[in-house]
């Protein structure tokens, strides 16, 4: 990789979208810029927000976008928050589900910015910023909902959208440990739920190391942190931006995979 190559890294969340430009070492060339996630949010509006953030930053050579949901080869299969009327936990709009399903986000951003683009699930980008590249490594991101990604020897495994899996009482993981429940329960009780989720997932994945990131990772109580185990590491939320550079270096088989046939 060229030492001078710069990356526009965009981290799209349920409540906010932030971006910065980084060099090949992952050093920011400008302070991150941020916009509140607007709703309702058809694909064209998200592309417009990304373009607006890019205009506020130095020019870059390529783009990495991390966004919530299931994506394959830069194409959106499903995105849970962006199909709602006014944001997470509000009414799903059928027309937005239709607009987002099968939307080629990678091509849309490439066309808007005129730059090579990589579009991944936001937790996958977050994980790219922290994994060591050895063994089975998993990342969970705690924010509006739950994000996840798995890496095996530095290679990204096919995505499983844990956030939509059932937990109990008819709740999904997004419901059970998302921001809404943290605010309702308070950090101490919410932290115990986070530990319950980690302990439930441990025998399913048998990771060598689990990283816990996202904006709410810093809200896990000290009592719970002390009981998570030596194989669990809390990482800074900045990994969601820094990972935008490293995502191009890691083995991401879907990045260069053929795009779905049209028609």
Secondary structure per residue as TSV (DSSP state, phi and psi in degrees):
chain	resnum	aa	ss	phi	psi
A	1	X	-	360.0	137.7
A	2	X	-	-65.7	132.2
A	3	X	T	-59.7	-27.1
A	4	X	T	-89.7	-2.7
A	5	X	-	-65.0	129.7
A	6	X	-	-114.9	152.5
A	7	X	E	-128.1	128.9
A	8	X	E	-84.9	112.7
A	9	X	E	-105.0	125.4
A	10	X	E	-121.5	123.1
A	11	X	E	-110.5	107.5
A	12	X	E	-98.6	118.7
A	13	X	-	-116.3	-179.7
A	14	X	S	-72.0	-28.0
A	15	X	S	-109.9	-21.4
A	16	X	E	-155.1	158.0
A	17	X	E	-125.9	124.5
A	18	X	E	-128.0	155.5
A	19	X	E	-150.6	153.7
A	20	X	E	-154.8	168.8
A	21	X	E	-112.9	130.3
A	22	X	E	-125.1	152.6
A	23	X	-	-86.6	-175.8
A	24	X	T	-64.4	-23.2
A	25	X	T	-86.1	-3.5
A	26	X	S	87.8	13.0
A	27	X	-	-86.1	130.4
A	28	X	B	-70.4	134.6
A	29	X	S	-93.6	-3.4
A	30	X	S	-159.5	152.8
A	31	X	-	-61.9	141.8
A	32	X	-	-59.7	145.0
A	33	X	E	-109.7	151.5
A	34	X	E	-139.9	149.0
A	35	X	E	-137.1	144.1
A	36	X	E	-67.0	141.6
A	37	X	-	-68.1	118.7
A	38	X	-	-83.3	147.4
A	39	X	S	-134.7	148.7
A	40	X	S	-64.6	157.2
A	41	X	-	-129.5	80.9
A	42	X	-	-69.0	162.2
A	43	X	H	-53.0	-42.5
A	44	X	H	-61.6	-32.6
A	45	X	H	-71.8	-38.1
A	46	X	H	-65.7	-41.8
A	47	X	H	-60.9	-38.9
A	48	X	H	-64.2	-40.9
A	49	X	H	-64.2	-43.5
A	50	X	H	-61.0	-43.0
A	51	X	H	-62.9	-40.2
A	52	X	H	-64.4	-41.6
A	53	X	H	-65.4	-40.2
A	54	X	H	-61.2	-35.5
A	55	X	H	-66.3	-21.1
A	56	X	T	-89.9	0.2
A	57	X	S	-122.8	163.4
A	58	X	-	-60.2	156.6
A	59	X	-	-63.0	147.4
A	60	X	-	-128.2	167.3
A	61	X	S	-94.6	-19.9
A	62	X	E	-159.4	172.3
A	63	X	E	-133.8	138.6
A	64	X	E	-122.6	128.0
A	65	X	E	-119.3	127.9
A	66	X	E	-110.8	129.7
A	67	X	E	-142.6	155.3
A	68	X	S	-71.9	147.3
A	69	X	S	117.2	-173.7
A	70	X	E	-95.3	119.9
A	71	X	E	-127.0	142.4
A	72	X	E	-133.0	121.9
A	73	X	T	56.4	34.2
A	74	X	T	80.9	3.0
A	75	X	E	-103.8	133.9
A	76	X	E	-77.8	123.5
A	77	X	E	-89.0	-46.7
A	78	X	E	-159.8	144.8
A	79	X	-	-137.4	120.0
A	80	X	S	-72.8	-37.4
A	81	X	S	-86.1	-35.8
A	82	X	T	-78.6	-0.9
A	83	X	T	-100.7	8.7
A	84	X	B	-98.1	162.4
A	85	X	S	-70.3	-42.0
A	86	X	S	-137.6	24.0
A	87	X	S	109.7	178.6
A	88	X	T	-49.5	138.7
A	89	X	T	74.3	10.4
A	90	X	S	-104.8	177.9
A	91	X	-	-63.5	134.3
A	92	X	B	-77.1	132.4
A	93	X	-	-98.5	117.1
A	94	X	H	-55.7	-35.2
A	95	X	H	-66.7	-31.7
A	96	X	H	-73.4	-37.3
A	97	X	H	-57.0	-42.9
A	98	X	H	-65.6	-44.1
A	99	X	H	-64.3	-39.4
A	100	X	H	-81.2	-32.4
A	101	X	T	-65.2	117.7
A	102	X	T	81.4	9.2
A	103	X	-	-73.8	128.8
A	104	X	B	-84.2	85.8
A	105	X	H	-66.4	-36.6
A	106	X	H	-62.0	-47.8
A	107	X	H	-64.7	-37.7
A	108	X	H	-65.0	-42.1
A	109	X	H	-71.2	-39.9
A	110	X	H	-58.5	-42.5
A	111	X	H	-68.5	-40.5
A	112	X	H	-69.1	-38.1
A	113	X	H	-105.6	-13.1
A	114	X	-	67.7	31.8
A	115	X	S	-134.7	150.3
A	116	X	E	-58.0	137.3
A	117	X	E	-133.5	142.0
A	118	X	E	-120.4	125.9
A	119	X	E	-122.0	122.3
A	120	X	E	-134.6	167.9
A	121	X	E	-58.6	143.4
A	122	X	H	-63.6	-33.4
A	123	X	H	-70.0	-30.4
A	124	X	H	-64.9	-42.3
A	125	X	H	-65.6	-42.9
A	126	X	H	-56.9	-46.2
A	127	X	H	-63.8	-37.0
A	128	X	H	-59.0	-27.6
A	129	X	T	-78.8	-11.3
A	130	X	T	-128.7	-21.0
A	131	X	-	-66.2	148.3
A	132	X	-	-84.6	-19.1
A	133	X	S	87.1	15.9
A	134	X	S	-132.7	133.9
A	135	X	S	75.8	-167.9
A	136	X	E	-94.0	111.8
A	137	X	E	-117.6	136.2
A	138	X	E	-126.7	148.1
A	139	X	E	-127.1	137.9
A	140	X	E	-117.1	131.7
A	141	X	E	-113.0	132.9
A	142	X	E	-110.4	115.2
A	143	X	S	-154.2	-126.7
A	144	X	S	-54.9	-40.5
A	145	X	S	-140.0	-150.9
A	146	X	E	-111.1	127.6
A	147	X	E	-110.4	158.9
A	148	X	E	-156.6	152.4
A	149	X	E	-158.3	153.5
A	150	X	E	-128.3	136.2
A	151	X	E	-124.8	135.2
A	152	X	E	-119.0	108.5
A	153	X	T	59.6	32.4
A	154	X	T	87.5	-6.6
A	155	X	E	-95.0	134.6
A	156	X	E	-75.1	125.4
A	157	X	-	-78.7	158.1
A	158	X	-	-54.3	140.6
A	159	X	-	-74.6	138.3
A	160	X	-	-120.7	123.3
A	161	X	-	-85.2	80.6
A	162	X	G	-58.5	-30.7
A	163	X	G	-55.1	-28.5
A	164	X	G	-97.0	2.3
A	165	X	S	-75.9	148.9
A	166	X	B	-76.2	142.6
A	167	X	-	-111.5	-72.6
A	168	X	S	-163.8	161.5
A	169	X	T	56.7	25.2
A	170	X	T	78.3	7.4
A	171	X	-	-89.0	146.4
A	172	X	B	-90.0	171.8
A	173	X	H	-60.0	-38.1
A	174	X	H	-56.6	-45.0
A	175	X	H	-67.5	-42.5
A	176	X	H	-70.4	-40.1
A	177	X	H	-128.3	20.0
A	178	X	S	-75.0	177.8
A	179	X	H	-60.5	-36.5
A	180	X	H	-59.9	-44.2
A	181	X	H	-71.9	-33.9
A	182	X	H	-61.1	-43.7
A	183	X	H	-66.3	-36.3
A	184	X	H	-72.9	-41.0
A	185	X	H	-87.4	-29.8
A	186	X	-	92.0	156.2
A	187	X	H	-61.9	-37.4
A	188	X	H	-65.1	-50.4
A	189	X	H	-70.5	-38.3
A	190	X	H	-61.2	-39.9
A	191	X	H	-60.7	-37.5
A	192	X	H	-65.1	-35.3
A	193	X	H	-65.2	-40.3
A	194	X	H	-59.3	-44.6
A	195	X	H	-62.5	-40.1
A	196	X	H	-59.6	-41.5
A	197	X	H	-65.0	-45.0
A	198	X	H	-61.0	-43.9
A	199	X	H	-68.5	-29.7
A	200	X	H	-72.3	-34.4
A	201	X	H	-81.1	-24.8
A	202	X	H	-54.2	-51.5
A	203	X	H	-70.9	-14.2
A	204	X	H	-79.8	-36.9
A	205	X	H	-107.7	-28.1
A	206	X	-	46.7	50.7
A	207	X	-	-64.4	156.2
A	208	X	S	-81.1	-33.6
A	209	X	E	-151.7	138.5
A	210	X	E	-114.2	129.0
A	211	X	E	-104.2	137.1
A	212	X	E	-118.4	117.4
A	213	X	E	-133.6	-157.8
A	214	X	S	89.8	164.5
A	215	X	T	-61.5	-26.5
A	216	X	T	-93.8	-1.3
A	217	X	G	-61.6	-31.1
A	218	X	G	-71.7	-9.6
A	219	X	G	-94.4	-1.9
A	220	X	S	-66.3	131.4
A	221	X	-	-66.5	153.5
A	222	X	H	-60.8	-36.4
A	223	X	H	-62.1	-41.5
A	224	X	H	-73.6	-40.9
A	225	X	H	-55.5	-38.6
A	226	X	T	-70.9	-10.1
A	227	X	T	-114.4	6.2
A	228	X	S	-78.6	-22.9
A	229	X	-	103.4	157.8
A	230	X	T	-70.4	-15.6
A	231	X	T	-88.3	4.0
A	232	X	E	-115.6	127.0
A	233	X	E	-126.1	127.7
A	234	X	E	-86.4	130.3
A	235	X	-	-120.8	154.8
A	236	X	-	-70.3	152.7
A	237	X	T	-66.7	-18.7
A	238	X	T	-62.7	-15.6
A	239	X	H	-60.9	-25.2
A	240	X	H	-65.2	-24.0
A	241	X	H	-93.7	-48.5
A	242	X	H	-60.2	-34.8
A	243	X	H	-63.4	-18.3
A	244	X	H	-61.6	-28.0
A	245	X	H	-80.8	-50.2
A	246	X	H	-70.5	-21.3
A	247	X	T	-58.6	-29.8
A	248	X	T	-76.9	-21.9
A	249	X	T	-90.1	-33.0
A	250	X	S	-72.5	166.8
A	251	X	B	-79.0	99.5
A	252	X	-	-117.6	86.7
A	253	X	T	-57.3	-26.7
A	254	X	T	-78.8	-16.4
A	255	X	T	-63.0	-40.5
A	256	X	T	-110.1	14.4
A	257	X	S	-71.2	154.7
A	258	X	-	-59.0	144.2
A	259	X	-	-80.5	154.1
A	260	X	-	-56.9	144.8
A	261	X	-	-67.6	142.1
A	262	X	-	-90.0	155.9
A	263	X	-	88.5	360.0
